[in-house]
């Protein structure tokens, strides 16, 4: 291994191995060899190793080599370079570089010269040890580099120097096709026409076998000498190592030297294999973080595009809702918002108000299921002093508070029958009566209602007035559950994660791939409200950058079991027949005709539903007969 023995004006001596392809020397702190000599230039000279020789080149002012001024010089053993008051002696081995007077014990030498490398430690040859030490230092240096292109260029520059090549290519597989992503030469410059300077046959060999190769003379190699790319490029020394992640090949490191044969030894390949393994980790880490940054930027863009006021959504079901809101917002038409709990019904009601001519008026909300029956009437219409025990003063209700704006009645399906009559009267006459008062008050309001119940079923059961149902349900907005909203799930998840990470000053930045899969598998019975609460809890408790399934309490045992295919078909069939029956207003004959089945199939389907409601099961033959034909 080549080295320089550096003797400074104060008599200090150290030996520095020349590990890099280009080694810079000078007084400045950014030099590879920094000289503690005020008389030395900031940047004095550099030494370039081209695989065969070490050549000195100056940076302007000449330096003295063996007592003579030189701008350039091919270094030979025992050449002495003079810079300011410092002497640097060149040698092709560390031992030869140091004069007898300065060879000391290993412990003493290490204490004086922390930059020097021992010739052997625990059986590891000095050059290999130095390479491993350098690789470790390089990994620590770039581990925080998340710009993929910058990282790849730094990796290739390091690989070229480490293996003493004169060019290097980092090749990635895209749709199983190799593509050159980075091409660098010994001077750390990008190589133009990179795809034309790589042997396709050698790369394909590594891709196919997944094993590294070292070729001393490609033009004479029995497997590659007939290759068109090898012949045209006049390739000599070539070395390739695969890049793998979880056992899957995703790229190739390709190094070459077209001036020397036998440039790469089996030991060099061992070093490249270790480097490739470490490089794979660094690349995957950078790509993951880069994906997170891109995802965050994409999220911001998508939020701008997909946000409808304060509502986030781009699935077809939500787009249909948005279109309806655009049409109805400008009118005072009654709107009934339906959907499972936690789907965001109040947000929709607020958006209708915000886009209406009443937007400057109040938006008043009341949950009909959260107030006791004996107090609900007073909350809605107000009361006069002395109307009941505790009524110490006259007080307006929500109807009066919403004059000029919008009144949102949430969970309207929970309203008692007796109060439904008074609500219907208030909606028809636009006049309300306080509890204990017989004088009506006109109210100019718009009423928007919401429920997670199926009001048609409540009407059939007699728990909800049919006339009130039709008064409220002039336009129906059905909000799809989260499990039916496709990619909206992840967009909403990332939105909540960013929101609470900022609020709680958390370092959490995204979800692991396993967490994404678990989120998609989970049915989210609590919908958006449940998603928000789970993420909020995870952000507060987690102490890592990526949330996993455990952080979200989405362990395998908590996920919905996979339904057998036969059962899934049966459930779909049942829902589909019910939907067609509903569209045909319960007409069994027309439903059978639309579905292309015998009317008896529809009758058996209804018999089965009735049996399930009563907790019994039809005999097997009838049960089987209830299946749709085909």
C-alpha positions as CSV (number, residue, x, y, z in Angstrom):
1,X,0.0,0.0,0.0
2,X,1.4,3.4,-1.0
3,X,1.9,6.0,1.7
4,X,3.3,9.4,2.6
5,X,5.6,9.9,5.6
6,X,4.9,13.5,6.8
7,X,7.5,15.4,8.8
8,X,6.3,18.9,9.9
9,X,8.7,21.8,10.8
10,X,8.2,21.1,14.6
11,X,9.6,17.6,14.1
12,X,6.4,15.6,14.3
13,X,6.2,12.6,12.1
14,X,3.2,10.6,10.9
15,X,2.6,8.0,8.2
16,X,-0.6,8.3,6.1
17,X,-1.7,5.5,3.7
18,X,-3.0,6.6,0.3
19,X,-6.4,4.9,0.3
20,X,-8.2,7.2,-2.1
21,X,-7.9,7.5,-5.8
22,X,-7.3,11.2,-5.4
23,X,-5.6,12.5,-2.3
24,X,-5.5,16.2,-1.7
25,X,-2.7,17.8,0.4
26,X,-2.5,21.3,1.9
27,X,-3.0,23.5,5.0
28,X,-6.8,23.8,4.5
29,X,-9.1,21.7,6.7
30,X,-10.9,20.2,3.7
31,X,-7.8,18.4,2.4
32,X,-7.4,14.7,2.8
33,X,-3.9,15.3,4.4
34,X,-4.0,18.5,6.4
35,X,-0.5,20.1,7.0
36,X,0.1,21.8,10.3
37,X,2.4,24.3,8.6
38,X,1.7,28.0,8.3
39,X,4.0,28.2,5.3
40,X,2.1,25.6,3.3
41,X,-0.6,26.7,0.8
42,X,-4.3,26.1,1.6
43,X,-4.3,23.6,-1.3
44,X,-0.8,22.5,-2.3
45,X,-1.1,19.4,-4.5
46,X,-3.0,16.2,-5.1
47,X,-1.9,12.6,-5.9
48,X,-3.9,10.7,-8.5
49,X,-3.7,6.8,-8.6
50,X,-4.9,5.5,-12.0
51,X,-4.5,1.9,-11.2
52,X,-0.9,1.7,-12.3
53,X,0.9,4.7,-11.1
54,X,0.7,7.6,-8.6
55,X,0.9,11.0,-10.2
56,X,1.4,14.3,-8.4
57,X,-0.3,17.4,-9.7
58,X,-0.1,20.9,-8.3
59,X,-2.8,23.5,-7.8
60,X,-1.1,26.5,-9.3
61,X,2.3,27.1,-7.7
62,X,4.9,24.3,-8.3
63,X,6.2,22.2,-5.4
64,X,9.7,20.7,-4.9
65,X,10.1,17.0,-5.6
66,X,13.6,15.8,-4.8
67,X,14.8,19.4,-4.7
68,X,13.4,20.4,-8.1
69,X,10.3,22.4,-8.8
70,X,7.6,20.4,-10.5
71,X,4.0,21.0,-11.8
72,X,3.5,17.3,-12.4
73,X,5.5,14.2,-11.5
74,X,5.1,10.4,-11.5
75,X,6.1,9.4,-8.0
76,X,8.7,6.7,-7.4
77,X,9.6,5.1,-4.0
78,X,11.6,7.4,-1.7
79,X,10.6,10.6,-3.6
80,X,10.5,13.5,-1.2
81,X,8.0,16.4,-1.7
82,X,8.8,19.7,-0.1
83,X,5.8,22.0,0.8
84,X,6.6,25.1,2.9
85,X,8.7,23.7,5.8
86,X,7.1,20.2,5.5
87,X,8.7,17.1,3.9
88,X,6.6,14.2,2.6
89,X,8.3,11.0,1.6
90,X,6.5,8.7,-0.8
91,X,6.7,4.9,-0.5
92,X,4.8,1.9,-1.9
93,X,4.5,0.2,1.5
94,X,3.9,1.6,5.0
95,X,6.9,-0.1,6.4
96,X,9.3,1.2,3.7
97,X,7.9,4.7,4.1
98,X,9.1,5.2,7.6
99,X,12.8,5.7,8.2
100,X,14.3,3.5,11.0
101,X,14.5,6.5,13.3
102,X,10.7,6.9,13.3
103,X,9.6,3.2,13.4
104,X,8.2,2.7,16.9
105,X,6.2,0.2,18.8
106,X,2.6,-0.4,17.6
107,X,1.0,1.1,20.7
108,X,3.4,4.1,20.7
109,X,2.8,4.7,16.9
110,X,-1.0,4.5,17.2
111,X,-0.9,7.1,20.1
112,X,1.2,9.5,18.0
113,X,-0.5,8.8,14.7
114,X,-4.2,8.0,14.9
115,X,-4.5,8.3,11.1
116,X,-2.0,5.4,10.4
117,X,-3.2,1.9,9.8
118,X,-1.6,-1.3,11.2
119,X,-0.5,-3.9,8.8
120,X,-2.6,-6.6,10.5
121,X,-5.1,-6.8,13.3
122,X,-6.4,-10.2,14.4
123,X,-5.5,-11.8,11.1
124,X,-7.1,-9.1,8.9
125,X,-4.6,-7.8,6.3
126,X,-3.9,-4.1,6.6
127,X,-5.5,-3.1,3.2
128,X,-8.7,-5.0,3.9
129,X,-8.9,-3.7,7.4
130,X,-8.4,-0.1,6.1
131,X,-11.1,-0.7,3.5
132,X,-13.5,-1.9,6.1
133,X,-12.7,1.0,8.4
134,X,-13.2,3.3,5.6
135,X,-16.5,1.7,4.6
136,X,-17.8,2.0,8.1
137,X,-16.8,5.7,8.2
138,X,-18.5,6.3,4.9
139,X,-21.7,4.5,6.0
140,X,-21.9,6.7,9.1
141,X,-21.3,9.8,6.9
142,X,-24.1,9.1,4.4
143,X,-26.7,7.3,6.5
144,X,-28.5,10.6,7.0
145,X,-28.5,11.4,3.2
146,X,-32.1,10.9,2.0
147,X,-31.7,12.5,-1.5
148,X,-31.5,9.3,-3.5
149,X,-29.5,10.8,-6.5
150,X,-26.9,12.4,-4.2
151,X,-26.5,9.2,-2.2
152,X,-26.1,7.1,-5.3
153,X,-23.4,9.4,-6.7
154,X,-21.5,9.3,-3.3
155,X,-21.8,5.5,-3.2
156,X,-20.3,5.1,-6.7
157,X,-17.5,7.6,-6.0
158,X,-16.6,5.6,-2.9
159,X,-16.8,2.3,-4.7
160,X,-14.6,3.5,-7.5
161,X,-11.9,4.7,-5.1
162,X,-12.3,1.7,-2.7
163,X,-11.8,-0.9,-5.5
164,X,-9.3,1.2,-7.5
165,X,-11.4,1.2,-10.6
166,X,-11.5,4.0,-13.1
167,X,-15.2,4.0,-13.6
168,X,-18.3,2.8,-11.9
169,X,-22.0,2.3,-12.7
170,X,-25.0,1.8,-10.4
171,X,-27.7,-0.1,-12.3
172,X,-31.3,-0.4,-11.0
173,X,-34.0,-2.8,-12.2
174,X,-37.1,-1.1,-13.5
175,X,-39.8,-3.5,-14.6
176,X,-37.1,-6.2,-14.6
177,X,-35.0,-4.2,-17.0
178,X,-31.6,-2.8,-16.0
179,X,-31.2,0.9,-16.2
180,X,-28.1,2.9,-15.4
181,X,-29.0,5.4,-12.7
182,X,-25.5,6.7,-11.9
183,X,-22.2,6.6,-13.9
184,X,-19.0,8.1,-12.4
185,X,-15.3,8.2,-13.3
186,X,-12.2,8.5,-11.2
187,X,-12.4,12.3,-11.1
188,X,-15.9,12.1,-9.6
189,X,-17.6,13.3,-12.7
190,X,-20.7,12.0,-14.4
191,X,-20.0,9.8,-17.4
192,X,-22.0,10.7,-20.5
193,X,-23.7,8.1,-22.7
194,X,-23.5,5.7,-19.7
195,X,-25.8,3.1,-21.2
196,X,-23.3,2.6,-24.1
197,X,-20.4,2.1,-21.8
198,X,-21.7,-1.0,-19.9
199,X,-21.5,-4.6,-21.0
200,X,-25.1,-5.8,-21.3
201,X,-24.0,-9.5,-21.2
202,X,-22.0,-9.1,-18.0
203,X,-24.9,-7.2,-16.3
204,X,-27.4,-9.8,-17.4
205,X,-25.3,-12.6,-16.1
206,X,-25.3,-11.1,-12.6
207,X,-29.0,-10.3,-12.8
208,X,-29.8,-13.9,-13.9
209,X,-27.6,-15.7,-11.3
210,X,-27.7,-13.1,-8.5
211,X,-24.0,-13.8,-7.9
212,X,-21.1,-11.4,-8.1
213,X,-18.4,-11.8,-10.8
214,X,-14.8,-10.7,-11.3
215,X,-13.3,-10.8,-14.8
216,X,-9.6,-10.2,-15.2
217,X,-9.7,-9.8,-19.0
218,X,-13.2,-9.6,-20.6
219,X,-11.8,-9.7,-24.2
220,X,-10.2,-13.1,-23.4
221,X,-13.0,-14.5,-21.2
222,X,-14.7,-17.6,-22.7
223,X,-18.2,-16.5,-21.7
224,X,-17.9,-12.9,-22.8
225,X,-15.2,-12.5,-25.5
226,X,-17.8,-12.9,-28.2
227,X,-20.2,-10.4,-26.7
228,X,-20.7,-7.4,-28.9
229,X,-20.7,-5.0,-26.0
230,X,-17.4,-6.4,-24.7
231,X,-15.7,-6.2,-28.1
232,X,-17.0,-2.8,-29.0
233,X,-16.0,-1.3,-25.6
234,X,-12.7,-3.2,-25.5
235,X,-13.3,-4.1,-21.9
236,X,-10.5,-5.5,-19.7
237,X,-11.0,-5.7,-15.9
238,X,-14.7,-5.8,-14.8
239,X,-16.2,-6.5,-11.4
240,X,-20.0,-6.7,-10.7
241,X,-21.9,-7.3,-7.4
242,X,-25.7,-7.6,-7.0
243,X,-27.7,-5.3,-4.8
244,X,-30.4,-7.2,-2.8
245,X,-33.2,-6.4,-0.5
246,X,-34.9,-9.2,1.5
247,X,-33.3,-11.7,-0.9
248,X,-34.6,-9.9,-4.0
249,X,-32.2,-8.4,-6.5
250,X,-33.0,-4.8,-7.3
251,X,-29.7,-3.5,-8.8
252,X,-26.1,-4.1,-9.7
253,X,-22.8,-2.4,-8.9
254,X,-20.6,-2.4,-12.0
255,X,-16.9,-1.4,-11.8
256,X,-14.4,-1.4,-14.6
257,X,-10.8,-0.6,-15.6
258,X,-10.1,-0.6,-19.3
259,X,-6.4,0.1,-19.2
260,X,-5.2,-2.8,-17.1
261,X,-5.9,-6.6,-17.0
262,X,-6.1,-8.3,-13.6
263,X,-6.9,-5.0,-11.9
264,X,-9.4,-6.8,-9.6
265,X,-8.4,-9.7,-7.5
266,X,-10.8,-12.1,-5.6
267,X,-10.1,-10.1,-2.5
268,X,-11.3,-7.0,-4.3
269,X,-14.5,-8.8,-5.0
270,X,-14.9,-9.7,-1.3
271,X,-14.6,-6.0,-0.5
272,X,-17.1,-5.1,-3.2
273,X,-19.6,-7.7,-1.8
274,X,-19.4,-6.2,1.7
275,X,-19.7,-2.7,0.2
276,X,-22.7,-3.8,-1.9
277,X,-24.5,-5.3,1.1
278,X,-24.0,-2.0,3.0
279,X,-25.0,0.0,0.0
280,X,-28.2,-2.0,-0.4
281,X,-29.2,-1.0,3.1
282,X,-28.3,2.7,2.6
283,X,-30.2,2.8,-0.8
284,X,-33.3,1.1,0.6
285,X,-33.3,3.5,3.6
286,X,-32.9,6.5,1.3
287,X,-35.6,5.3,-1.0
288,X,-38.0,4.7,1.9
289,X,-37.4,8.2,3.3
290,X,-37.5,9.7,-0.2
291,X,-40.9,7.9,-0.8
292,X,-42.1,9.4,2.5
293,X,-41.0,12.9,1.5
294,X,-42.6,12.4,-2.0
295,X,-45.7,11.0,-0.3
296,X,-45.9,14.0,2.0
297,X,-45.5,16.4,-1.0
298,X,-48.0,14.4,-2.9
299,X,-50.3,14.5,0.1
300,X,-50.1,18.2,0.2
301,X,-50.9,18.4,-3.6
302,X,-53.7,15.9,-3.3
303,X,-55.2,17.7,-0.3
304,X,-55.3,20.8,-2.4
305,X,-56.9,19.0,-5.3
306,X,-59.1,16.6,-3.3
307,X,-60.1,18.9,-0.4
308,X,-63.7,20.1,-0.7
309,X,-63.7,22.8,1.9
310,X,-62.8,21.0,5.1
311,X,-63.7,17.6,3.6
312,X,-61.1,15.3,2.1
313,X,-62.2,12.7,-0.4
314,X,-61.7,11.7,-4.0
315,X,-63.5,8.3,-4.2
316,X,-66.5,8.2,-6.5
317,X,-69.0,8.1,-3.7
318,X,-67.6,11.3,-2.2
319,X,-67.4,13.0,-5.6
320,X,-71.1,12.3,-6.1
321,X,-71.8,13.9,-2.7
322,X,-69.8,17.0,-3.6
323,X,-71.7,17.3,-6.9
324,X,-75.0,17.2,-5.1
325,X,-73.9,19.7,-2.5
326,X,-73.0,22.1,-5.4
327,X,-76.5,21.8,-6.7
328,X,-78.5,22.1,-3.4
329,X,-76.4,24.5,-1.4
330,X,-77.9,27.6,-3.1
331,X,-81.5,26.5,-2.2
332,X,-83.4,26.0,1.1
333,X,-84.4,22.4,0.2
334,X,-84.4,19.9,3.0
335,X,-81.4,17.6,3.1
336,X,-81.1,14.2,5.0
337,X,-77.5,13.0,5.4
338,X,-77.2,9.3,6.1
339,X,-74.3,7.1,6.8
340,X,-72.6,5.1,9.5
341,X,-71.4,6.7,12.7
342,X,-68.1,8.5,12.3
343,X,-68.4,9.2,8.5
344,X,-68.4,13.0,8.9
345,X,-72.1,13.9,8.6
346,X,-71.7,17.2,10.5
347,X,-68.8,18.2,8.2
348,X,-71.1,17.8,5.2
349,X,-73.8,19.8,6.9
350,X,-71.3,22.6,7.6
351,X,-70.2,22.6,4.0
352,X,-73.8,22.9,2.8
353,X,-74.2,25.9,5.1
354,X,-70.8,27.4,4.1
355,X,-71.7,27.3,0.4
356,X,-75.3,28.6,0.8
357,X,-76.6,32.2,0.8
358,X,-77.0,31.8,4.6
359,X,-73.2,31.4,5.1
360,X,-73.0,34.7,7.0
361,X,-75.7,33.5,9.4
362,X,-75.3,31.1,12.3
363,X,-74.8,27.3,12.0
364,X,-76.5,25.7,15.0
365,X,-76.2,22.0,15.8
366,X,-78.1,19.8,18.2
367,X,-77.7,16.0,18.8
368,X,-81.2,14.7,19.2
369,X,-79.9,11.5,20.8
370,X,-77.8,13.1,23.4
371,X,-80.5,15.1,25.2
372,X,-83.1,13.6,27.5
373,X,-86.6,13.4,26.1
374,X,-88.1,15.8,28.7
375,X,-85.5,18.5,27.9
376,X,-85.3,18.1,24.1
377,X,-88.4,20.1,23.3
378,X,-87.1,23.0,25.4
379,X,-83.7,22.8,23.7
380,X,-85.3,22.9,20.3
381,X,-88.0,25.5,20.8
382,X,-87.1,27.3,24.0
383,X,-89.3,27.9,27.1
384,X,-90.9,30.7,29.0
385,X,-90.3,31.4,32.7
386,X,-92.2,29.0,35.0
387,X,-93.0,26.6,32.2
388,X,-91.6,23.7,34.3
389,X,-89.6,23.2,37.4
390,X,-86.3,24.9,37.0
391,X,-87.4,27.3,34.3
392,X,-86.4,30.4,36.1
393,X,-86.2,32.6,33.0
394,X,-87.5,32.7,29.5
395,X,-85.0,31.1,27.1
396,X,-84.9,30.8,23.3
397,X,-84.2,27.4,21.7
398,X,-82.0,26.2,18.8
399,X,-84.6,27.2,16.2
400,X,-84.5,30.8,17.4
401,X,-80.7,30.8,17.6
402,X,-80.5,29.6,14.0
403,X,-82.6,32.4,12.5
404,X,-81.0,33.6,9.3
405,X,-78.8,30.5,9.2
406,X,-78.8,26.7,9.3
407,X,-80.1,24.3,12.0
408,X,-78.4,20.9,11.9
409,X,-80.4,18.1,13.7
410,X,-78.0,15.2,14.2
411,X,-79.3,11.7,14.9
412,X,-82.8,12.7,14.0
413,X,-83.8,9.0,14.2
414,X,-83.5,9.2,18.0
415,X,-86.2,11.8,18.3
416,X,-89.3,10.7,20.3
417,X,-92.6,10.3,18.3
418,X,-94.4,12.9,20.4
419,X,-91.8,15.5,19.5
420,X,-91.7,14.5,15.9
421,X,-95.2,15.9,15.5
422,X,-94.2,19.3,16.8
423,X,-91.1,19.3,14.6
424,X,-93.2,18.5,11.5
425,X,-95.5,21.4,12.4
426,X,-92.5,23.8,12.8
427,X,-91.1,22.8,9.5
428,X,-94.4,23.1,7.7
429,X,-95.5,26.4,9.2
430,X,-92.0,27.9,9.9
431,X,-93.3,28.9,13.3
432,X,-92.2,27.6,16.7
433,X,-93.9,27.7,20.1
434,X,-91.8,27.9,23.2
435,X,-92.7,25.4,26.0
436,X,-95.4,27.1,28.1
437,X,-96.3,29.7,25.5
438,X,-99.1,29.7,23.0
439,X,-97.7,32.5,20.9
440,X,-95.9,31.4,17.8
441,X,-92.6,32.9,16.6
442,X,-91.7,32.9,12.9
443,X,-88.3,31.4,12.1
444,X,-86.4,31.8,8.9
445,X,-84.0,28.9,8.9
446,X,-82.8,26.0,6.8
447,X,-83.0,22.6,8.4
448,X,-80.4,19.9,7.6
449,X,-80.8,16.5,9.3
450,X,-78.6,13.4,9.7
451,X,-78.9,9.9,11.0
452,X,-77.0,6.6,11.1
453,X,-80.3,4.7,11.2
454,X,-82.2,3.4,8.2
455,X,-85.3,5.6,8.5
456,X,-87.3,3.5,6.0
457,X,-87.0,0.6,8.5
458,X,-88.0,2.9,11.4
459,X,-91.1,4.1,9.5
460,X,-92.1,0.4,8.9
461,X,-91.6,-0.3,12.6
462,X,-93.7,2.7,13.6
463,X,-90.9,4.5,15.5
464,X,-90.6,7.3,12.9
465,X,-93.4,9.3,11.3
466,X,-93.7,8.7,7.6
467,X,-94.9,12.3,6.9
468,X,-91.9,13.7,8.8
469,X,-89.5,11.4,6.9
470,X,-90.7,12.7,3.5
471,X,-90.5,16.3,4.8
472,X,-86.9,15.8,5.8
473,X,-85.7,13.5,3.0
474,X,-86.3,15.8,0.0
475,X,-82.6,15.2,-1.0
476,X,-80.6,12.4,0.5
477,X,-76.8,12.5,0.8
478,X,-75.5,9.0,1.6
479,X,-71.9,9.1,2.9
480,X,-69.9,5.9,2.1
481,X,-68.2,4.2,5.0
482,X,-64.4,4.4,5.2
483,X,-63.9,0.8,4.0
484,X,-65.6,1.7,0.7
485,X,-63.5,4.8,0.0
486,X,-60.4,3.2,-1.4
487,X,-57.3,5.5,-1.3
488,X,-59.1,8.1,0.7
489,X,-58.2,5.9,3.7
490,X,-54.5,6.5,3.3
491,X,-54.9,10.2,2.4
492,X,-56.9,10.8,5.5
493,X,-54.5,8.7,7.6
494,X,-51.5,10.7,6.5
495,X,-53.5,14.0,7.0
496,X,-54.2,13.1,10.6
497,X,-50.7,11.9,11.2
498,X,-49.2,15.2,9.9
499,X,-51.8,17.2,11.9
500,X,-51.0,15.5,15.2
501,X,-47.3,15.1,14.7
502,X,-47.1,18.9,14.4
503,X,-49.5,19.5,17.3
504,X,-47.6,17.1,19.7
505,X,-44.1,17.9,18.3
506,X,-43.7,14.2,17.4
507,X,-41.0,12.8,15.1
508,X,-43.4,10.4,13.5
509,X,-43.5,10.9,9.8
510,X,-45.4,8.0,8.2
511,X,-46.6,4.4,8.2
512,X,-44.6,1.2,7.6
513,X,-45.7,-0.9,4.7
514,X,-47.1,-3.5,7.1
515,X,-49.2,-0.8,8.8
516,X,-50.6,0.3,5.4
517,X,-51.6,-3.3,4.6
518,X,-53.2,-3.7,8.0
519,X,-55.1,-0.4,7.6
520,X,-56.5,-1.6,4.3
521,X,-57.5,-5.0,5.8
522,X,-59.3,-3.5,8.7
523,X,-63.1,-2.7,8.3
524,X,-63.1,0.5,10.4
525,X,-66.5,0.2,12.0
526,X,-66.0,3.6,13.6
527,X,-65.0,5.1,10.3
528,X,-63.1,8.4,10.1
529,X,-63.6,9.1,13.8
530,X,-62.0,5.8,14.7
531,X,-59.1,6.4,12.3
532,X,-58.4,9.8,13.7
533,X,-58.4,8.6,17.3
534,X,-56.2,5.6,16.6
535,X,-53.6,7.8,14.8
536,X,-53.8,10.5,17.5
537,X,-53.0,7.9,20.2
538,X,-50.2,6.3,18.1
539,X,-48.5,9.7,17.5
540,X,-48.5,10.5,21.2
541,X,-47.2,7.1,22.4
542,X,-44.8,6.1,19.5
543,X,-41.2,7.1,19.7
544,X,-40.2,6.2,16.1
545,X,-40.5,7.7,12.6
546,X,-42.8,5.1,11.1
547,X,-45.9,3.8,12.8
548,X,-46.4,0.0,12.6
549,X,-49.6,-2.1,13.0
550,X,-49.0,-2.5,16.7
551,X,-48.9,1.3,17.2
552,X,-52.3,1.5,15.6
553,X,-53.6,-1.6,17.5
554,X,-54.1,-3.4,14.2
555,X,-52.7,-6.7,15.2
556,X,-53.6,-9.8,13.1
557,X,-56.0,-11.0,15.8
558,X,-57.8,-7.7,15.8
559,X,-58.4,-7.7,12.0
560,X,-61.6,-9.1,10.5
561,X,-61.3,-12.8,9.6
562,X,-61.3,-13.6,5.9
563,X,-64.7,-14.8,4.8
564,X,-64.8,-18.1,2.8
565,X,-65.6,-17.5,-0.8
566,X,-68.9,-19.4,-0.7
567,X,-70.1,-17.2,2.2
568,X,-68.9,-14.0,0.5
569,X,-70.8,-15.0,-2.6
570,X,-73.9,-15.6,-0.5
571,X,-73.6,-12.3,1.3
572,X,-73.1,-10.4,-1.9
573,X,-76.1,-12.2,-3.5
574,X,-78.3,-11.3,-0.5
575,X,-77.4,-7.6,-0.6
576,X,-77.7,-7.4,-4.4
577,X,-81.2,-8.9,-4.4
578,X,-82.3,-6.5,-1.6
579,X,-80.9,-3.6,-3.6
580,X,-82.9,-4.6,-6.7
581,X,-86.0,-5.2,-4.7
582,X,-85.7,-1.7,-3.2
583,X,-85.2,-0.1,-6.7
584,X,-88.4,-1.9,-7.8
585,X,-90.3,-0.9,-4.7
586,X,-90.6,-4.4,-3.5
587,X,-92.0,-5.8,-6.8
588,X,-90.9,-9.4,-6.7
589,X,-91.9,-10.3,-10.3
590,X,-90.1,-7.3,-11.8
591,X,-87.0,-8.0,-9.6
592,X,-86.9,-11.6,-10.9
593,X,-87.2,-10.4,-14.5
594,X,-84.4,-7.8,-14.0
595,X,-82.2,-10.5,-12.4
596,X,-83.0,-13.1,-15.0
597,X,-84.2,-15.7,-12.5
598,X,-87.4,-17.6,-11.7
599,X,-89.8,-15.6,-9.4
600,X,-89.7,-18.5,-7.0
601,X,-86.0,-17.7,-6.4
602,X,-87.0,-14.2,-5.1
603,X,-89.8,-15.7,-2.9
604,X,-87.3,-18.2,-1.4
605,X,-84.9,-15.4,-0.8
606,X,-87.5,-13.4,1.2
607,X,-88.5,-16.5,3.1
608,X,-84.9,-17.0,4.1
609,X,-84.6,-13.4,5.3
610,X,-87.7,-13.8,7.4
611,X,-86.4,-17.0,8.9
612,X,-83.1,-15.3,9.8
613,X,-85.0,-12.5,11.6
614,X,-86.9,-15.1,13.6
615,X,-83.7,-16.9,14.5
616,X,-84.4,-20.1,12.6
617,X,-82.9,-21.7,9.5
618,X,-84.7,-23.1,6.5
619,X,-84.2,-26.9,5.8
620,X,-81.1,-27.6,3.7
621,X,-82.9,-28.3,0.5
622,X,-84.8,-25.0,0.7
623,X,-81.6,-23.2,1.8
624,X,-79.7,-24.5,-1.2
625,X,-82.6,-23.6,-3.5
626,X,-82.4,-20.0,-2.5
627,X,-79.1,-19.6,-4.4
628,X,-79.3,-17.7,-7.7
629,X,-79.1,-19.7,-10.8
630,X,-75.7,-19.6,-12.5
